């Protein structure tokens, strides 16, 4: 569990071998959220870090006995096609959300692909309201970054 007074960066530093993975995920999400008129930032709640007001992702960092990152994504589990990567897509905190759990560094590329898919497929109304609904993957405009930017 996390201390409510910690920043997201301080909490990431407690992830041990997953510190780099946590930092990459947060940077990737912030880069995508920073496009256009969005003012979204990670806000800390009892259930982890939620991107607000563009509410499509929640990160929960586990750093007690085991180091893990739970990523809840604002799309149905059926929206995310399964990959051969060891990451299981499960139902998230909410019935309409999905969740993946990262427990080793080798899962980062697949996790970023799931995050990218969820970013483009989530539809919570905030982006439509402020006029920053992103283009789908493969489009030439509106694309913040691509997962291959983080793959070594």
N, C-alpha and C positions, 0 to 999 in steps of 0.2 A: 504494500500500500504506500501511497505517497503522502507527503506532508503538504497541506493545503497552501502553505506559504512559499513553497518551492517554485522556481520558474521551470519551464519545460526543459531548458538547457541544463539546469542543475539536476533534474530528475534523470535525464538521459545519461549524465555522467555516472550515475549509480548502476548502469546496466552492464558493467563489466565487459565481457566479450562481445556484447551486442551494442555497445556504445556507438560505434561507427554506423551500425545499421539504423539505430534510432535517429541519429543525426541526419543520415541520408534521407530517411523517410520524411522527417519534419521539413528539411530543406526542399525536398521535391514537392511536398504539398504546398508549402509557402510560395514556391515559385509559380505553381499553377494558380493559386488563389490571388497572387499579386497582379494578374493581368486585368486590364480594363478598369472599371470603377469600383471593384470589390475592396472592401475595407476589412475583410475577414481576418481573424486572428485566432490562435488557439486559446481557449478559455478553460480553466481548471474547474472541474466539478467532482463530486464524489466518485463518479464512474470513469474518471480519466480526463483526457484533454479533448475537447470538442471544438471543431472549427466553427466559429460563430461570426456573423449571422448566417453564412452559407453552410448550413448544417448538413454535411454529407459524409463526414469522417470523424471517428473517435479513436484516440490512441490510449491504451492502458499499458503502462510499463510495470512489469513484475520484476522485482529485484530482491526478493527475500531468499528463499532456498534455491530457486532456479531463476535464471534470467530468461524472460520472455517478453514479447511485445504482442498484445492483442490489438488487432486493427479491425474496428467495426466500420462497415461501409454502407452508405445509404441506398443500397439496391437489394432486390431480392436475391436469394442464393442462386436461383435459376438464371439470373442475368450474367453471372460470372461462369464462363465455361471452365471446366476442370482442366488442369495442366498436369503433366507428369513431373512434378517438382517436389513432392512431399508435403505440400501445403494443402490442407483440407479446408474447403469452404463449408462453414456451418452457419446456422441461424445466429444472428447477432442479438444485441440487447433488446431490440425492438423486433416485432414480428416481420416488419418489412425490410429489415437490415440483414446483412450477411457479416460473417466474421472469419478472419484468418488469424492463426497464431504462429508467430515466428520464433523459433528457438535455436536457430543457428545462422551464421553469416551467409551460408550458401543459398539461403532462401530469399535473399534480398532481391535479385532480378525478378523472380516470379512475384514477389510481394509488390514490387513497383508496377508490374504489369496489371495486377489486380486493382491497385489504387488508380492507375490511369484509366482503366475501363470504367471503374465506378465513378470517377470524376466526370467523364463524358456522358454516362448513362443515368446518373442520379438526376432527379427532377423534383426539387423541393420548392420551386417557385421564386426563391430569392434572386437567382441569376436572371430569370426572365423579367422580374420586376425592375431590376436596375439596368437591364439591357446588356448583360455580359454572358448570355448563354453560350457556352463554348461550342465550336464546331466539333464534329465527330473526328476520331482518329483518322489520319490520312488526309484531312483537309489542309489546305495551304495557309489558312489564316486562323487566328484565334487560338492557336496551339501554344501553350506555355512552354513545354519542354517534352522530351521523350525519354523513356526509360533507358535507352542506350546511352544517354548522357552520363549515367551513373554506373554503368557496367565497366569494370576494369578491362 
